[in-house]
Amino acid sequence: MRKRFLVPVIALLVGVASSPLWLVSAADSASMARLTADVSLERDADYLSGFVPTRTTIGSVFDHHMIDGAEKTVLLSSIGAAFDLRRIRAGQPYVIDRMLDGRVRRFEYEIDADRRLTATRGSLDGTPRFHTAIERIPKQTSVVMVEGAIDRETNSLSAALSKVGERIDLALGLADVFSGEIDFNSDLQPGDRFRLLVERHSRDGKLAGYGPILAAEFVNDGRQLRAIRFTPEGGAAAYYDDQGRSLKRFFLKSPLKFAPRVTSRFSSSRQHPILGYARAHNGVDYHAGTGAPVISVAPGVVTLAGWTGGGGRTVKLRHPNGYETEYLHLSAIDVRQGERIGQGELLGRVGMTGLATGPHLHYGLKKNGRYVNPILEHRNMPPGDPVPSGLIKMFSSERDHYLSLLFAPTAARAANNN
């Protein structure tokens, strides 16, 4: 009888790869295969993820995933104790770790880009109990330099930033910084260029949003404008030029964040597109899509929030120093008569109500009861308060640090936030 060499089981588990193949018989090979095969585990849970549908409730989401009865009741009660269920928003992502018998081990709902709601089961035995909390979403933050230019292909701020891989919210932020100096609806010119230093947040290696713009330079029609973010001790952050003068004006340059163009300027005589005869055009028409937000250019009190004949849905405000502003052809109004409004607050949405051939905003400005050219008047607005003299040294130190990063060589334009 031919001798058969048996390989010890331990060798099969820890040392087969180094054993001579001729030591293993066919039977032993089968045994080895059985011993070294991956262990198959039975699935004990479903990991469900999705986005909250429109016109639904979180309870309906649980129904869809067959979470009902006492399980659903206790889970909703636990979530409601930590978060207002009416604030669950359509389109936000959620995750459910649900066992096959319908019991939930964990529920997650992303409230916004910074926070998520979690409900974790306390025990698998007895009555369901959940520990609910609102957590910060872990993110990585870096300080980066971004630059771009206005040209024929990128004739708006949003297009210029999109070309270099940034999102529209950064364009809105930069427009806010220079809103007292540049009307992004009408002042941009081919050849304009900009660079900015900003905190960028990433999550799982992907862009998750932006922190504050720390410093910026915008060259507009040959004008070099700079902005430095500075927060006095115990005060609010604000933007100043490199000499410490405030960039904030009594009036913003525009009631829109920014838009492609001005379609009709202030004029004492203009051919009306619907009425067909010439009459004064007491304001500026801005092209913008229906639903674009319209903001107050200055603090004031709402004197009218309703319908006017040719102006359709209209908002009018009274401001200090004899100024009044009006916003016509709105699709929606978000304020009421008598309400006090701060600079930059939402008044309504662009539309084409009243005598309008398409969606746009008509913006008018009065000074001491007479209409004036808004674009010219805004340019003449005095600046806000400068950096207090006692803080100039601190401001200068921060300014020099930010500008050194903003104008660093290409290889050193990104810096961690230290």
Secondary structure as a PSIPRED ss2 file (coil, helix, strand):
# PSIPRED VFORMAT (PSIPRED V4.0)

   1 M C   1.000  0.000  0.000
   2 R C   1.000  0.000  0.000
   3 K C   1.000  0.000  0.000
   4 R C   1.000  0.000  0.000
   5 F C   1.000  0.000  0.000
   6 L C   1.000  0.000  0.000
   7 V C   1.000  0.000  0.000
   8 P C   1.000  0.000  0.000
   9 V H   0.000  1.000  0.000
  10 I H   0.000  1.000  0.000
  11 A H   0.000  1.000  0.000
  12 L H   0.000  1.000  0.000
  13 L H   0.000  1.000  0.000
  14 V H   0.000  1.000  0.000
  15 G C   1.000  0.000  0.000
  16 V H   0.000  1.000  0.000
  17 A H   0.000  1.000  0.000
  18 S H   0.000  1.000  0.000
  19 S C   1.000  0.000  0.000
  20 P C   1.000  0.000  0.000
  21 L H   0.000  1.000  0.000
  22 W H   0.000  1.000  0.000
  23 L H   0.000  1.000  0.000
  24 V C   1.000  0.000  0.000
  25 S C   1.000  0.000  0.000
  26 A H   0.000  1.000  0.000
  27 A H   0.000  1.000  0.000
  28 D H   0.000  1.000  0.000
  29 S H   0.000  1.000  0.000
  30 A H   0.000  1.000  0.000
  31 S H   0.000  1.000  0.000
  32 M H   0.000  1.000  0.000
  33 A H   0.000  1.000  0.000
  34 R H   0.000  1.000  0.000
  35 L H   0.000  1.000  0.000
  36 T H   0.000  1.000  0.000
  37 A C   1.000  0.000  0.000
  38 D C   1.000  0.000  0.000
  39 V C   1.000  0.000  0.000
  40 S C   1.000  0.000  0.000
  41 L C   1.000  0.000  0.000
  42 E C   1.000  0.000  0.000
  43 R C   1.000  0.000  0.000
  44 D C   1.000  0.000  0.000
  45 A E   0.000  0.000  1.000
  46 D E   0.000  0.000  1.000
  47 Y E   0.000  0.000  1.000
  48 L E   0.000  0.000  1.000
  49 S E   0.000  0.000  1.000
  50 G E   0.000  0.000  1.000
  51 F E   0.000  0.000  1.000
  52 V C   1.000  0.000  0.000
  53 P C   1.000  0.000  0.000
  54 T C   1.000  0.000  0.000
  55 R C   1.000  0.000  0.000
  56 T C   1.000  0.000  0.000
  57 T C   1.000  0.000  0.000
  58 I H   0.000  1.000  0.000
  59 G H   0.000  1.000  0.000
  60 S H   0.000  1.000  0.000
  61 V H   0.000  1.000  0.000
  62 F H   0.000  1.000  0.000
  63 D H   0.000  1.000  0.000
  64 H H   0.000  1.000  0.000
  65 H C   1.000  0.000  0.000
  66 M C   1.000  0.000  0.000
  67 I C   1.000  0.000  0.000
  68 D C   1.000  0.000  0.000
  69 G H   0.000  1.000  0.000
  70 A H   0.000  1.000  0.000
  71 E H   0.000  1.000  0.000
  72 K H   0.000  1.000  0.000
  73 T H   0.000  1.000  0.000
  74 V H   0.000  1.000  0.000
  75 L H   0.000  1.000  0.000
  76 L H   0.000  1.000  0.000
  77 S H   0.000  1.000  0.000
  78 S H   0.000  1.000  0.000
  79 I H   0.000  1.000  0.000
  80 G H   0.000  1.000  0.000
  81 A H   0.000  1.000  0.000
  82 A H   0.000  1.000  0.000
  83 F C   1.000  0.000  0.000
  84 D C   1.000  0.000  0.000
  85 L H   0.000  1.000  0.000
  86 R H   0.000  1.000  0.000
  87 R H   0.000  1.000  0.000
  88 I C   1.000  0.000  0.000
  89 R C   1.000  0.000  0.000
  90 A C   1.000  0.000  0.000
  91 G C   1.000  0.000  0.000
  92 Q C   1.000  0.000  0.000
  93 P E   0.000  0.000  1.000
  94 Y E   0.000  0.000  1.000
  95 V E   0.000  0.000  1.000
  96 I E   0.000  0.000  1.000
  97 D E   0.000  0.000  1.000
  98 R E   0.000  0.000  1.000
  99 M E   0.000  0.000  1.000
 100 L C   1.000  0.000  0.000
 101 D C   1.000  0.000  0.000
 102 G C   1.000  0.000  0.000
 103 R C   1.000  0.000  0.000
 104 V E   0.000  0.000  1.000
 105 R E   0.000  0.000  1.000
 106 R E   0.000  0.000  1.000
 107 F E   0.000  0.000  1.000
 108 E E   0.000  0.000  1.000
 109 Y E   0.000  0.000  1.000
 110 E E   0.000  0.000  1.000
 111 I C   1.000  0.000  0.000
 112 D C   1.000  0.000  0.000
 113 A C   1.000  0.000  0.000
 114 D C   1.000  0.000  0.000
 115 R E   0.000  0.000  1.000
 116 R E   0.000  0.000  1.000
 117 L E   0.000  0.000  1.000
 118 T E   0.000  0.000  1.000
 119 A E   0.000  0.000  1.000
 120 T E   0.000  0.000  1.000
 121 R E   0.000  0.000  1.000
 122 G C   1.000  0.000  0.000
 123 S C   1.000  0.000  0.000
 124 L C   1.000  0.000  0.000
 125 D C   1.000  0.000  0.000
 126 G C   1.000  0.000  0.000
 127 T C   1.000  0.000  0.000
 128 P C   1.000  0.000  0.000
 129 R C   1.000  0.000  0.000
 130 F E   0.000  0.000  1.000
 131 H E   0.000  0.000  1.000
 132 T E   0.000  0.000  1.000
 133 A E   0.000  0.000  1.000
 134 I E   0.000  0.000  1.000
 135 E E   0.000  0.000  1.000
 136 R E   0.000  0.000  1.000
 137 I C   1.000  0.000  0.000
 138 P C   1.000  0.000  0.000
 139 K C   1.000  0.000  0.000
 140 Q E   0.000  0.000  1.000
 141 T E   0.000  0.000  1.000
 142 S E   0.000  0.000  1.000
 143 V E   0.000  0.000  1.000
 144 V E   0.000  0.000  1.000
 145 M E   0.000  0.000  1.000
 146 V E   0.000  0.000  1.000
 147 E E   0.000  0.000  1.000
 148 G E   0.000  0.000  1.000
 149 A E   0.000  0.000  1.000
 150 I C   1.000  0.000  0.000
 151 D C   1.000  0.000  0.000
 152 R C   1.000  0.000  0.000
 153 E C   1.000  0.000  0.000
 154 T C   1.000  0.000  0.000
 155 N C   1.000  0.000  0.000
 156 S C   1.000  0.000  0.000
 157 L H   0.000  1.000  0.000
 158 S H   0.000  1.000  0.000
 159 A H   0.000  1.000  0.000
 160 A H   0.000  1.000  0.000
 161 L H   0.000  1.000  0.000
 162 S H   0.000  1.000  0.000
 163 K H   0.000  1.000  0.000
 164 V C   1.000  0.000  0.000
 165 G C   1.000  0.000  0.000
 166 E C   1.000  0.000  0.000
 167 R C   1.000  0.000  0.000
 168 I H   0.000  1.000  0.000
 169 D H   0.000  1.000  0.000
 170 L H   0.000  1.000  0.000
 171 A H   0.000  1.000  0.000
 172 L H   0.000  1.000  0.000
 173 G H   0.000  1.000  0.000
 174 L H   0.000  1.000  0.000
 175 A H   0.000  1.000  0.000
 176 D H   0.000  1.000  0.000
 177 V H   0.000  1.000  0.000
 178 F C   1.000  0.000  0.000
 179 S C   1.000  0.000  0.000
 180 G C   1.000  0.000  0.000
 181 E C   1.000  0.000  0.000
 182 I C   1.000  0.000  0.000
 183 D C   1.000  0.000  0.000
 184 F C   1.000  0.000  0.000
 185 N C   1.000  0.000  0.000
 186 S C   1.000  0.000  0.000
 187 D C   1.000  0.000  0.000
 188 L C   1.000  0.000  0.000
 189 Q C   1.000  0.000  0.000
 190 P C   1.000  0.000  0.000
 191 G C   1.000  0.000  0.000
 192 D C   1.000  0.000  0.000
 193 R E   0.000  0.000  1.000
 194 F E   0.000  0.000  1.000
 195 R E   0.000  0.000  1.000
 196 L E   0.000  0.000  1.000
 197 L E   0.000  0.000  1.000
 198 V E   0.000  0.000  1.000
 199 E E   0.000  0.000  1.000
 200 R E   0.000  0.000  1.000
 201 H E   0.000  0.000  1.000
 202 S E   0.000  0.000  1.000
 203 R E   0.000  0.000  1.000
 204 D C   1.000  0.000  0.000
 205 G C   1.000  0.000  0.000
 206 K E   0.000  0.000  1.000
 207 L E   0.000  0.000  1.000
 208 A E   0.000  0.000  1.000
 209 G E   0.000  0.000  1.000
 210 Y E   0.000  0.000  1.000
 211 G E   0.000  0.000  1.000
 212 P E   0.000  0.000  1.000
 213 I E   0.000  0.000  1.000
 214 L E   0.000  0.000  1.000
 215 A E   0.000  0.000  1.000
 216 A E   0.000  0.000  1.000
 217 E E   0.000  0.000  1.000
 218 F E   0.000  0.000  1.000
 219 V E   0.000  0.000  1.000
 220 N E   0.000  0.000  1.000
 221 D C   1.000  0.000  0.000
 222 G C   1.000  0.000  0.000
 223 R E   0.000  0.000  1.000
 224 Q E   0.000  0.000  1.000
 225 L E   0.000  0.000  1.000
 226 R E   0.000  0.000  1.000
 227 A E   0.000  0.000  1.000
 228 I E   0.000  0.000  1.000
 229 R E   0.000  0.000  1.000
 230 F E   0.000  0.000  1.000
 231 T C   1.000  0.000  0.000
 232 P C   1.000  0.000  0.000
 233 E C   1.000  0.000  0.000
 234 G C   1.000  0.000  0.000
 235 G C   1.000  0.000  0.000
 236 A C   1.000  0.000  0.000
 237 A C   1.000  0.000  0.000
 238 A E   0.000  0.000  1.000
 239 Y E   0.000  0.000  1.000
 240 Y E   0.000  0.000  1.000
 241 D C   1.000  0.000  0.000
 242 D C   1.000  0.000  0.000
 243 Q C   1.000  0.000  0.000
 244 G C   1.000  0.000  0.000
 245 R C   1.000  0.000  0.000
 246 S E   0.000  0.000  1.000
 247 L C   1.000  0.000  0.000
 248 K C   1.000  0.000  0.000
 249 R E   0.000  0.000  1.000
 250 F C   1.000  0.000  0.000
 251 F C   1.000  0.000  0.000
 252 L C   1.000  0.000  0.000
 253 K C   1.000  0.000  0.000
 254 S C   1.000  0.000  0.000
 255 P C   1.000  0.000  0.000
 256 L C   1.000  0.000  0.000
 257 K C   1.000  0.000  0.000
 258 F C   1.000  0.000  0.000
 259 A C   1.000  0.000  0.000
 260 P C   1.000  0.000  0.000
 261 R C   1.000  0.000  0.000
 262 V E   0.000  0.000  1.000
 263 T E   0.000  0.000  1.000
 264 S E   0.000  0.000  1.000
 265 R C   1.000  0.000  0.000
 266 F C   1.000  0.000  0.000
 267 S E   0.000  0.000  1.000
 268 S E   0.000  0.000  1.000
 269 S E   0.000  0.000  1.000
 270 R E   0.000  0.000  1.000
 271 Q E   0.000  0.000  1.000
 272 H C   1.000  0.000  0.000
 273 P C   1.000  0.000  0.000
 274 I C   1.000  0.000  0.000
 275 L C   1.000  0.000  0.000
 276 G C   1.000  0.000  0.000
 277 Y C   1.000  0.000  0.000
 278 A E   0.000  0.000  1.000
 279 R E   0.000  0.000  1.000
 280 A E   0.000  0.000  1.000
 281 H E   0.000  0.000  1.000
 282 N C   1.000  0.000  0.000
 283 G C   1.000  0.000  0.000
 284 V E   0.000  0.000  1.000
 285 D E   0.000  0.000  1.000
 286 Y E   0.000  0.000  1.000
 287 H E   0.000  0.000  1.000
 288 A C   1.000  0.000  0.000
 289 G C   1.000  0.000  0.000
 290 T C   1.000  0.000  0.000
 291 G C   1.000  0.000  0.000
 292 A C   1.000  0.000  0.000
 293 P E   0.000  0.000  1.000
 294 V E   0.000  0.000  1.000
 295 I E   0.000  0.000  1.000
 296 S C   1.000  0.000  0.000
 297 V C   1.000  0.000  0.000
 298 A C   1.000  0.000  0.000
 299 P C   1.000  0.000  0.000
 300 G E   0.000  0.000  1.000
 301 V E   0.000  0.000  1.000
 302 V E   0.000  0.000  1.000
 303 T E   0.000  0.000  1.000
 304 L E   0.000  0.000  1.000
 305 A E   0.000  0.000  1.000
 306 G E   0.000  0.000  1.000
 307 W E   0.000  0.000  1.000
 308 T E   0.000  0.000  1.000
 309 G C   1.000  0.000  0.000
 310 G C   1.000  0.000  0.000
 311 G C   1.000  0.000  0.000
 312 G E   0.000  0.000  1.000
 313 R E   0.000  0.000  1.000
 314 T E   0.000  0.000  1.000
 315 V E   0.000  0.000  1.000
 316 K E   0.000  0.000  1.000
 317 L E   0.000  0.000  1.000
 318 R E   0.000  0.000  1.000
 319 H C   1.000  0.000  0.000
 320 P H   0.000  1.000  0.000
 321 N H   0.000  1.000  0.000
 322 G H   0.000  1.000  0.000
 323 Y E   0.000  0.000  1.000
 324 E E   0.000  0.000  1.000
 325 T E   0.000  0.000  1.000
 326 E E   0.000  0.000  1.000
 327 Y E   0.000  0.000  1.000
 328 L E   0.000  0.000  1.000
 329 H E   0.000  0.000  1.000
 330 L E   0.000  0.000  1.000
 331 S E   0.000  0.000  1.000
 332 A E   0.000  0.000  1.000
 333 I E   0.000  0.000  1.000
 334 D C   1.000  0.000  0.000
 335 V C   1.000  0.000  0.000
 336 R C   1.000  0.000  0.000
 337 Q C   1.000  0.000  0.000
 338 G C   1.000  0.000  0.000
 339 E C   1.000  0.000  0.000
 340 R E   0.000  0.000  1.000
 341 I E   0.000  0.000  1.000
 342 G C   1.000  0.000  0.000
 343 Q C   1.000  0.000  0.000
 344 G C   1.000  0.000  0.000
 345 E C   1.000  0.000  0.000
 346 L E   0.000  0.000  1.000
 347 L E   0.000  0.000  1.000
 348 G E   0.000  0.000  1.000
 349 R E   0.000  0.000  1.000
 350 V E   0.000  0.000  1.000
 351 G E   0.000  0.000  1.000
 352 M C   1.000  0.000  0.000
 353 T C   1.000  0.000  0.000
 354 G C   1.000  0.000  0.000
 355 L C   1.000  0.000  0.000
 356 A C   1.000  0.000  0.000
 357 T C   1.000  0.000  0.000
 358 G C   1.000  0.000  0.000
 359 P C   1.000  0.000  0.000
 360 H E   0.000  0.000  1.000
 361 L E   0.000  0.000  1.000
 362 H E   0.000  0.000  1.000
 363 Y E   0.000  0.000  1.000
 364 G E   0.000  0.000  1.000
 365 L E   0.000  0.000  1.000
 366 K E   0.000  0.000  1.000
 367 K E   0.000  0.000  1.000
 368 N C   1.000  0.000  0.000
 369 G C   1.000  0.000  0.000
 370 R E   0.000  0.000  1.000
 371 Y E   0.000  0.000  1.000
 372 V E   0.000  0.000  1.000
 373 N C   1.000  0.000  0.000
 374 P H   0.000  1.000  0.000
 375 I H   0.000  1.000  0.000
 376 L H   0.000  1.000  0.000
 377 E H   0.000  1.000  0.000
 378 H H   0.000  1.000  0.000
 379 R H   0.000  1.000  0.000
 380 N C   1.000  0.000  0.000
 381 M C   1.000  0.000  0.000
 382 P C   1.000  0.000  0.000
 383 P E   0.000  0.000  1.000
 384 G C   1.000  0.000  0.000
 385 D C   1.000  0.000  0.000
 386 P C   1.000  0.000  0.000
 387 V C   1.000  0.000  0.000
 388 P C   1.000  0.000  0.000
 389 S H   0.000  1.000  0.000
 390 G H   0.000  1.000  0.000
 391 L H   0.000  1.000  0.000
 392 I H   0.000  1.000  0.000
 393 K H   0.000  1.000  0.000
 394 M H   0.000  1.000  0.000
 395 F H   0.000  1.000  0.000
 396 S H   0.000  1.000  0.000
 397 S H   0.000  1.000  0.000
 398 E H   0.000  1.000  0.000
 399 R H   0.000  1.000  0.000
 400 D H   0.000  1.000  0.000
 401 H H   0.000  1.000  0.000
 402 Y H   0.000  1.000  0.000
 403 L H   0.000  1.000  0.000
 404 S H   0.000  1.000  0.000
 405 L H   0.000  1.000  0.000
 406 L H   0.000  1.000  0.000
 407 F C   1.000  0.000  0.000
 408 A C   1.000  0.000  0.000
 409 P C   1.000  0.000  0.000
 410 T H   0.000  1.000  0.000
 411 A H   0.000  1.000  0.000
 412 A H   0.000  1.000  0.000
 413 R C   1.000  0.000  0.000
 414 A C   1.000  0.000  0.000
 415 A E   0.000  0.000  1.000
 416 N E   0.000  0.000  1.000
 417 N C   1.000  0.000  0.000
 418 N C   1.000  0.000  0.000
